[in-house]
Amino acid sequence: MLKINNLNISYDSVPIVRDVSLKINKGEILGIVGESGSGKSTVLKAIMNILGNDGKVDSGSITFEDKNLLKNENQNIYGKDISMVFQQATLFLDPITKIENQFLEIMKHNKTSKKQKHKDIVNLLKNLHLEDAERILKNYPFELSGGINQRVSLGLAMINKPKLILADEPTSALDVTVQAQVVQTLKELRNNFDTSIIMVTHNMGIVANISDTIGVMYYGHLLEIGPKIEILKNPQHQYTIELLKSIPTLNGETPKGIDGKIPEFGSVIEGCPFYDRCKICDIKCKTTKPELKETSNGHFTSCLKYTEVENNIYLGEVL
């Protein structure tokens, strides 16, 4: 359904995303993880064509059902076939327009009656566990809590039953109970309507719960991608290993952080971008840029020493 080939993105001529390629099929849920500053959200913004004046796709392609999304004539796809849920609902909601009118604006191409639209909106909000839907629709965003606004923004993304939803940290502002409800609703949307979803998140537990495929990004590079169980049980990049070791578990062990920090954007790196923080690297890793290659069925990694990664992780409750 969606294919990204060799995507390179810069802001003010500083490279941010470097040679990223990935694809998502109909009905598939792809989770993209990585530290802040890895370029995850930038990829979603490029798909939506909302990089802003300072952002630029330097090279590569993004196609949706064989349509080039980098061409402006395909803008009518957004909102109808592709929609996005932002990390902060305030970026998505109009503060001076009542909630129901915001839904109706997005549904303006829907030919059903206003009465039927109202019924559909109420049903959707109730599926998002907003039982007081009638009251919410009469409110402005500033009259609602942050958690309710986040679920409303999710509803706005879902109301037209798009073919693809881009979710940028959609649960980060929610408590654990509501997070579970939102994740369950996204899974139901996929199951009921064959909707594809790309979710960017720091929460490995959510990725383990919802994803079919997991991609791992670092410093603008896609370091590893593959089926969920493969990535969680048989990670083949040391960065993925370190991310998994950082997950809190109930076995009494203290989660381990990753030593060092992500490089400053614009830094010149000849070899593996994770070299300075990697425990198993050698001089070849510093000077040779690893290519993303398939190591098993559908599992790709860009580590020169993928057979030597320290794969001794307790995942317990995550799996």
Contacts in CASP RR format, 6 or more apart in sequence:
PFRMAT RR
TARGET T0000
AUTHOR 0000-0000-0000
METHOD contacts of the structure
MODEL  1
MLKINNLNISYDSVPIVRDVSLKINKGEILGIVGESGSGKSTVLKAIMNI
LGNDGKVDSGSITFEDKNLLKNENQNIYGKDISMVFQQATLFLDPITKIE
NQFLEIMKHNKTSKKQKHKDIVNLLKNLHLEDAERILKNYPFELSGGINQ
RVSLGLAMINKPKLILADEPTSALDVTVQAQVVQTLKELRNNFDTSIIMV
THNMGIVANISDTIGVMYYGHLLEIGPKIEILKNPQHQYTIELLKSIPTL
NGETPKGIDGKIPEFGSVIEGCPFYDRCKICDIKCKTTKPELKETSNGHF
TSCLKYTEVENNIYLGEVL
1 24 0 8 1.000
1 25 0 8 1.000
1 26 0 8 1.000
1 27 0 8 1.000
1 28 0 8 1.000
1 64 0 8 1.000
1 65 0 8 1.000
1 163 0 8 1.000
1 164 0 8 1.000
1 196 0 8 1.000
2 23 0 8 1.000
2 24 0 8 1.000
2 47 0 8 1.000
2 62 0 8 1.000
2 63 0 8 1.000
2 64 0 8 1.000
2 164 0 8 1.000
2 196 0 8 1.000
2 198 0 8 1.000
3 22 0 8 1.000
3 23 0 8 1.000
3 61 0 8 1.000
3 62 0 8 1.000
3 63 0 8 1.000
4 20 0 8 1.000
4 21 0 8 1.000
4 22 0 8 1.000
4 23 0 8 1.000
4 43 0 8 1.000
4 47 0 8 1.000
4 60 0 8 1.000
4 61 0 8 1.000
4 62 0 8 1.000
5 21 0 8 1.000
5 60 0 8 1.000
5 61 0 8 1.000
5 63 0 8 1.000
6 19 0 8 1.000
6 20 0 8 1.000
6 21 0 8 1.000
6 59 0 8 1.000
6 60 0 8 1.000
6 61 0 8 1.000
7 17 0 8 1.000
7 19 0 8 1.000
7 20 0 8 1.000
7 21 0 8 1.000
7 43 0 8 1.000
7 46 0 8 1.000
7 57 0 8 1.000
7 59 0 8 1.000
7 60 0 8 1.000
7 61 0 8 1.000
7 62 0 8 1.000
8 15 0 8 1.000
8 17 0 8 1.000
8 18 0 8 1.000
8 19 0 8 1.000
8 20 0 8 1.000
8 57 0 8 1.000
8 58 0 8 1.000
8 59 0 8 1.000
8 60 0 8 1.000
9 15 0 8 1.000
9 16 0 8 1.000
9 17 0 8 1.000
9 42 0 8 1.000
9 43 0 8 1.000
9 46 0 8 1.000
9 51 0 8 1.000
9 55 0 8 1.000
9 56 0 8 1.000
9 57 0 8 1.000
9 58 0 8 1.000
10 16 0 8 1.000
10 55 0 8 1.000
10 56 0 8 1.000
10 58 0 8 1.000
11 51 0 8 1.000
11 54 0 8 1.000
11 55 0 8 1.000
11 56 0 8 1.000
12 54 0 8 1.000
12 55 0 8 1.000
14 265 0 8 1.000
14 266 0 8 1.000
15 58 0 8 1.000
15 265 0 8 1.000
15 266 0 8 1.000
16 39 0 8 1.000
16 42 0 8 1.000
16 220 0 8 1.000
16 265 0 8 1.000
17 39 0 8 1.000
17 42 0 8 1.000
17 43 0 8 1.000
17 46 0 8 1.000
17 220 0 8 1.000
18 219 0 8 1.000
18 220 0 8 1.000
18 221 0 8 1.000
19 221 0 8 1.000
20 43 0 8 1.000
20 217 0 8 1.000
20 220 0 8 1.000
20 221 0 8 1.000
20 222 0 8 1.000
21 222 0 8 1.000
21 292 0 8 1.000
22 30 0 8 1.000
22 215 0 8 1.000
22 222 0 8 1.000
22 225 0 8 1.000
24 30 0 8 1.000
24 164 0 8 1.000
24 196 0 8 1.000
24 198 0 8 1.000
24 213 0 8 1.000
25 196 0 8 1.000
26 163 0 8 1.000
26 194 0 8 1.000
26 196 0 8 1.000
27 190 0 8 1.000
27 194 0 8 1.000
27 195 0 8 1.000
27 196 0 8 1.000
27 197 0 8 1.000
28 196 0 8 1.000
28 197 0 8 1.000
28 212 0 8 1.000
28 213 0 8 1.000
29 186 0 8 1.000
29 187 0 8 1.000
29 190 0 8 1.000
29 196 0 8 1.000
29 197 0 8 1.000
29 198 0 8 1.000
29 199 0 8 1.000
29 210 0 8 1.000
29 211 0 8 1.000
29 212 0 8 1.000
29 213 0 8 1.000
30 196 0 8 1.000
30 197 0 8 1.000
30 198 0 8 1.000
30 199 0 8 1.000
30 211 0 8 1.000
30 212 0 8 1.000
30 213 0 8 1.000
30 214 0 8 1.000
30 215 0 8 1.000
31 198 0 8 1.000
31 199 0 8 1.000
31 200 0 8 1.000
31 201 0 8 1.000
31 207 0 8 1.000
31 210 0 8 1.000
31 211 0 8 1.000
31 213 0 8 1.000
31 214 0 8 1.000
31 215 0 8 1.000
32 40 0 8 1.000
32 43 0 8 1.000
32 198 0 8 1.000
32 199 0 8 1.000
32 200 0 8 1.000
32 201 0 8 1.000
32 214 0 8 1.000
32 215 0 8 1.000
32 216 0 8 1.000
32 217 0 8 1.000
33 40 0 8 1.000
33 200 0 8 1.000
33 201 0 8 1.000
33 202 0 8 1.000
33 204 0 8 1.000
33 207 0 8 1.000
33 214 0 8 1.000
33 215 0 8 1.000
33 216 0 8 1.000
33 217 0 8 1.000
33 243 0 8 1.000
34 40 0 8 1.000
34 202 0 8 1.000
34 216 0 8 1.000
34 217 0 8 1.000
34 218 0 8 1.000
34 243 0 8 1.000
35 202 0 8 1.000
35 218 0 8 1.000
35 258 0 8 1.000
35 262 0 8 1.000
36 202 0 8 1.000
36 262 0 8 1.000
37 219 0 8 1.000
37 220 0 8 1.000
37 262 0 8 1.000
37 265 0 8 1.000
38 217 0 8 1.000
38 218 0 8 1.000
38 219 0 8 1.000
38 220 0 8 1.000
38 262 0 8 1.000
39 217 0 8 1.000
39 220 0 8 1.000
40 168 0 8 1.000
40 200 0 8 1.000
40 217 0 8 1.000
41 87 0 8 1.000
41 168 0 8 1.000
41 169 0 8 1.000
41 200 0 8 1.000
42 51 0 8 1.000
42 220 0 8 1.000
43 200 0 8 1.000
43 217 0 8 1.000
44 84 0 8 1.000
44 166 0 8 1.000
44 168 0 8 1.000
44 198 0 8 1.000
44 200 0 8 1.000
45 51 0 8 1.000
45 52 0 8 1.000
46 57 0 8 1.000
46 62 0 8 1.000
47 62 0 8 1.000
47 64 0 8 1.000
47 69 0 8 1.000
47 82 0 8 1.000
47 166 0 8 1.000
47 198 0 8 1.000
48 78 0 8 1.000
48 82 0 8 1.000
48 84 0 8 1.000
48 166 0 8 1.000
49 69 0 8 1.000
49 70 0 8 1.000
49 72 0 8 1.000
49 75 0 8 1.000
49 78 0 8 1.000
51 57 0 8 1.000
57 70 0 8 1.000
61 68 0 8 1.000
61 70 0 8 1.000
62 68 0 8 1.000
62 69 0 8 1.000
62 70 0 8 1.000
63 69 0 8 1.000
64 74 0 8 1.000
64 77 0 8 1.000
64 81 0 8 1.000
64 82 0 8 1.000
64 164 0 8 1.000
65 81 0 8 1.000
65 163 0 8 1.000
67 74 0 8 1.000
67 77 0 8 1.000
68 74 0 8 1.000
69 77 0 8 1.000
79 106 0 8 1.000
79 160 0 8 1.000
79 162 0 8 1.000
80 109 0 8 1.000
80 160 0 8 1.000
80 162 0 8 1.000
81 162 0 8 1.000
81 163 0 8 1.000
81 164 0 8 1.000
82 162 0 8 1.000
82 163 0 8 1.000
82 164 0 8 1.000
82 165 0 8 1.000
82 166 0 8 1.000
83 156 0 8 1.000
83 157 0 8 1.000
83 158 0 8 1.000
83 160 0 8 1.000
83 162 0 8 1.000
83 164 0 8 1.000
83 165 0 8 1.000
83 166 0 8 1.000
84 92 0 8 1.000
84 157 0 8 1.000
84 165 0 8 1.000
84 166 0 8 1.000
84 167 0 8 1.000
84 168 0 8 1.000
85 92 0 8 1.000
85 153 0 8 1.000
85 154 0 8 1.000
85 157 0 8 1.000
85 165 0 8 1.000
85 166 0 8 1.000
85 167 0 8 1.000
85 168 0 8 1.000
85 170 0 8 1.000
86 92 0 8 1.000
86 153 0 8 1.000
86 168 0 8 1.000
86 170 0 8 1.000
87 168 0 8 1.000
87 169 0 8 1.000
87 170 0 8 1.000
87 172 0 8 1.000
87 173 0 8 1.000
88 173 0 8 1.000
89 141 0 8 1.000
89 146 0 8 1.000
89 147 0 8 1.000
89 149 0 8 1.000
89 150 0 8 1.000
89 152 0 8 1.000
89 153 0 8 1.000
89 173 0 8 1.000
90 141 0 8 1.000
90 149 0 8 1.000
92 153 0 8 1.000
92 156 0 8 1.000
93 99 0 8 1.000
93 102 0 8 1.000
93 141 0 8 1.000
93 149 0 8 1.000
93 152 0 8 1.000
93 153 0 8 1.000
93 156 0 8 1.000
94 102 0 8 1.000
94 141 0 8 1.000
95 140 0 8 1.000
95 141 0 8 1.000
95 142 0 8 1.000
96 140 0 8 1.000
97 105 0 8 1.000
97 140 0 8 1.000
98 137 0 8 1.000
98 138 0 8 1.000
98 139 0 8 1.000
98 140 0 8 1.000
99 136 0 8 1.000
99 137 0 8 1.000
99 138 0 8 1.000
99 139 0 8 1.000
99 140 0 8 1.000
99 141 0 8 1.000
99 144 0 8 1.000
99 152 0 8 1.000
100 118 0 8 1.000
100 121 0 8 1.000
100 137 0 8 1.000
100 138 0 8 1.000
102 156 0 8 1.000
103 117 0 8 1.000
103 121 0 8 1.000
103 137 0 8 1.000
103 155 0 8 1.000
103 156 0 8 1.000
103 159 0 8 1.000
104 114 0 8 1.000
104 117 0 8 1.000
106 156 0 8 1.000
106 159 0 8 1.000
106 160 0 8 1.000
107 117 0 8 1.000
107 159 0 8 1.000
107 160 0 8 1.000
109 160 0 8 1.000
110 117 0 8 1.000
110 160 0 8 1.000
112 120 0 8 1.000
118 137 0 8 1.000
120 159 0 8 1.000
121 133 0 8 1.000
121 137 0 8 1.000
121 159 0 8 1.000
122 133 0 8 1.000
122 134 0 8 1.000
122 137 0 8 1.000
124 155 0 8 1.000
124 158 0 8 1.000
124 159 0 8 1.000
125 133 0 8 1.000
125 136 0 8 1.000
125 137 0 8 1.000
125 151 0 8 1.000
125 152 0 8 1.000
125 155 0 8 1.000
126 133 0 8 1.000
127 185 0 8 1.000
127 188 0 8 1.000
128 151 0 8 1.000
128 154 0 8 1.000
128 155 0 8 1.000
128 181 0 8 1.000
128 182 0 8 1.000
128 185 0 8 1.000
129 151 0 8 1.000
129 178 0 8 1.000
129 181 0 8 1.000
129 185 0 8 1.000
130 136 0 8 1.000
130 148 0 8 1.000
130 151 0 8 1.000
130 152 0 8 1.000
136 144 0 8 1.000
136 148 0 8 1.000
136 152 0 8 1.000
141 149 0 8 1.000
141 152 0 8 1.000
144 152 0 8 1.000
146 173 0 8 1.000
147 173 0 8 1.000
147 174 0 8 1.000
147 178 0 8 1.000
150 170 0 8 1.000
150 171 0 8 1.000
150 173 0 8 1.000
150 174 0 8 1.000
150 178 0 8 1.000
150 182 0 8 1.000
151 174 0 8 1.000
151 178 0 8 1.000
151 182 0 8 1.000
154 170 0 8 1.000
154 182 0 8 1.000
154 185 0 8 1.000
157 165 0 8 1.000
157 167 0 8 1.000
158 165 0 8 1.000
158 185 0 8 1.000
158 189 0 8 1.000
161 189 0 8 1.000
161 193 0 8 1.000
161 195 0 8 1.000
162 195 0 8 1.000
163 195 0 8 1.000
163 196 0 8 1.000
164 195 0 8 1.000
164 196 0 8 1.000
164 197 0 8 1.000
164 198 0 8 1.000
165 186 0 8 1.000
165 189 0 8 1.000
165 195 0 8 1.000
165 196 0 8 1.000
165 197 0 8 1.000
165 198 0 8 1.000
166 197 0 8 1.000
166 198 0 8 1.000
167 186 0 8 1.000
167 197 0 8 1.000
167 198 0 8 1.000
167 199 0 8 1.000
167 200 0 8 1.000
167 201 0 8 1.000
168 200 0 8 1.000
169 200 0 8 1.000
169 201 0 8 1.000
169 202 0 8 1.000
170 182 0 8 1.000
170 186 0 8 1.000
170 199 0 8 1.000
170 201 0 8 1.000
171 178 0 8 1.000
171 179 0 8 1.000
171 182 0 8 1.000
171 183 0 8 1.000
171 201 0 8 1.000
171 203 0 8 1.000
171 206 0 8 1.000
172 201 0 8 1.000
172 202 0 8 1.000
172 203 0 8 1.000
174 182 0 8 1.000
179 203 0 8 1.000
179 206 0 8 1.000
183 206 0 8 1.000
183 209 0 8 1.000
183 210 0 8 1.000
186 197 0 8 1.000
186 199 0 8 1.000
186 210 0 8 1.000
187 210 0 8 1.000
189 195 0 8 1.000
189 197 0 8 1.000
190 196 0 8 1.000
190 197 0 8 1.000
197 210 0 8 1.000
199 206 0 8 1.000
199 207 0 8 1.000
199 210 0 8 1.000
199 211 0 8 1.000
201 207 0 8 1.000
204 243 0 8 1.000
204 244 0 8 1.000
204 246 0 8 1.000
204 247 0 8 1.000
204 318 0 8 1.000
205 247 0 8 1.000
205 318 0 8 1.000
207 214 0 8 1.000
207 228 0 8 1.000
208 228 0 8 1.000
208 232 0 8 1.000
208 318 0 8 1.000
208 319 0 8 1.000
211 228 0 8 1.000
212 227 0 8 1.000
212 228 0 8 1.000
213 225 0 8 1.000
213 226 0 8 1.000
213 227 0 8 1.000
213 228 0 8 1.000
214 225 0 8 1.000
214 226 0 8 1.000
214 227 0 8 1.000
214 228 0 8 1.000
214 231 0 8 1.000
214 232 0 8 1.000
215 222 0 8 1.000
215 224 0 8 1.000
215 225 0 8 1.000
215 226 0 8 1.000
215 231 0 8 1.000
216 222 0 8 1.000
216 223 0 8 1.000
216 224 0 8 1.000
216 225 0 8 1.000
216 231 0 8 1.000
216 237 0 8 1.000
216 239 0 8 1.000
216 240 0 8 1.000
216 243 0 8 1.000
217 223 0 8 1.000
218 239 0 8 1.000
218 262 0 8 1.000
218 273 0 8 1.000
218 274 0 8 1.000
219 262 0 8 1.000
219 263 0 8 1.000
219 265 0 8 1.000
219 269 0 8 1.000
219 273 0 8 1.000
219 274 0 8 1.000
220 273 0 8 1.000
221 273 0 8 1.000
221 302 0 8 1.000
222 292 0 8 1.000
222 302 0 8 1.000
223 237 0 8 1.000
223 239 0 8 1.000
223 240 0 8 1.000
223 273 0 8 1.000
223 274 0 8 1.000
223 292 0 8 1.000
223 301 0 8 1.000
223 302 0 8 1.000
223 303 0 8 1.000
224 231 0 8 1.000
224 235 0 8 1.000
224 236 0 8 1.000
224 237 0 8 1.000
224 239 0 8 1.000
224 240 0 8 1.000
224 299 0 8 1.000
224 300 0 8 1.000
224 301 0 8 1.000
224 302 0 8 1.000
224 303 0 8 1.000
225 231 0 8 1.000
225 292 0 8 1.000
225 299 0 8 1.000
225 300 0 8 1.000
226 298 0 8 1.000
226 299 0 8 1.000
226 300 0 8 1.000
227 298 0 8 1.000
227 299 0 8 1.000
230 296 0 8 1.000
230 298 0 8 1.000
230 299 0 8 1.000
231 240 0 8 1.000
231 299 0 8 1.000
232 244 0 8 1.000
232 315 0 8 1.000
232 318 0 8 1.000
232 319 0 8 1.000
233 315 0 8 1.000
233 319 0 8 1.000
234 296 0 8 1.000
234 299 0 8 1.000
234 311 0 8 1.000
235 241 0 8 1.000
235 244 0 8 1.000
235 309 0 8 1.000
235 311 0 8 1.000
235 313 0 8 1.000
236 295 0 8 1.000
236 299 0 8 1.000
236 301 0 8 1.000
236 303 0 8 1.000
236 306 0 8 1.000
236 307 0 8 1.000
236 309 0 8 1.000
237 274 0 8 1.000
237 301 0 8 1.000
237 302 0 8 1.000
237 303 0 8 1.000
237 306 0 8 1.000
237 309 0 8 1.000
238 274 0 8 1.000
238 278 0 8 1.000
238 279 0 8 1.000
238 280 0 8 1.000
238 281 0 8 1.000
238 303 0 8 1.000
238 305 0 8 1.000
238 309 0 8 1.000
238 310 0 8 1.000
239 258 0 8 1.000
239 274 0 8 1.000
239 277 0 8 1.000
239 278 0 8 1.000
241 309 0 8 1.000
241 310 0 8 1.000
241 311 0 8 1.000
241 313 0 8 1.000
242 256 0 8 1.000
242 257 0 8 1.000
242 258 0 8 1.000
242 277 0 8 1.000
243 258 0 8 1.000
244 313 0 8 1.000
244 315 0 8 1.000
244 318 0 8 1.000
245 255 0 8 1.000
245 256 0 8 1.000
245 257 0 8 1.000
245 313 0 8 1.000
246 255 0 8 1.000
246 256 0 8 1.000
246 257 0 8 1.000
246 258 0 8 1.000
247 255 0 8 1.000
247 315 0 8 1.000
247 318 0 8 1.000
248 255 0 8 1.000
249 255 0 8 1.000
249 314 0 8 1.000
249 315 0 8 1.000
249 316 0 8 1.000
249 317 0 8 1.000
249 318 0 8 1.000
250 316 0 8 1.000
250 317 0 8 1.000
251 314 0 8 1.000
251 316 0 8 1.000
253 314 0 8 1.000
258 277 0 8 1.000
259 277 0 8 1.000
260 276 0 8 1.000
260 277 0 8 1.000
261 277 0 8 1.000
263 269 0 8 1.000
263 273 0 8 1.000
263 276 0 8 1.000
269 275 0 8 1.000
270 286 0 8 1.000
270 287 0 8 1.000
270 288 0 8 1.000
270 289 0 8 1.000
271 285 0 8 1.000
271 286 0 8 1.000
271 287 0 8 1.000
271 288 0 8 1.000
271 289 0 8 1.000
271 290 0 8 1.000
272 278 0 8 1.000
272 281 0 8 1.000
272 285 0 8 1.000
272 286 0 8 1.000
272 288 0 8 1.000
272 289 0 8 1.000
272 290 0 8 1.000
272 302 0 8 1.000
272 303 0 8 1.000
272 304 0 8 1.000
274 281 0 8 1.000
275 281 0 8 1.000
275 285 0 8 1.000
275 286 0 8 1.000
278 285 0 8 1.000
279 310 0 8 1.000
280 305 0 8 1.000
280 308 0 8 1.000
280 309 0 8 1.000
280 310 0 8 1.000
281 305 0 8 1.000
282 305 0 8 1.000
284 304 0 8 1.000
285 304 0 8 1.000
285 305 0 8 1.000
288 304 0 8 1.000
290 302 0 8 1.000
290 303 0 8 1.000
290 304 0 8 1.000
291 302 0 8 1.000
292 300 0 8 1.000
292 301 0 8 1.000
292 302 0 8 1.000
293 300 0 8 1.000
293 301 0 8 1.000
293 302 0 8 1.000
294 300 0 8 1.000
295 301 0 8 1.000
295 306 0 8 1.000
303 309 0 8 1.000
END
